[in-house]
Amino acid sequence: MDRFLRKYWLTLMGVALGVAGGYIYYYFWGCVNGCPIKSNAWKMMIYGALMGGLLFNMLQDFIQRKKSKD
């Protein structure tokens, strides 16, 4: 488990920030009706977690490639 956390810590941080960002987006700018994702806090948090995880995973790959070149 410790090895997994060390390897994917940046991706997991992106997921956590995405969940928080998704809820903040829902709270301040979410639709009341008519929006399939933005009208439900849980769906928006899952969407934010997915986007945050993907974004930070790409960032993690970029950092690892840059370290291996040096």
Order of alpha helices (4+ residues) and beta strands (2+ residues): alpha-alpha
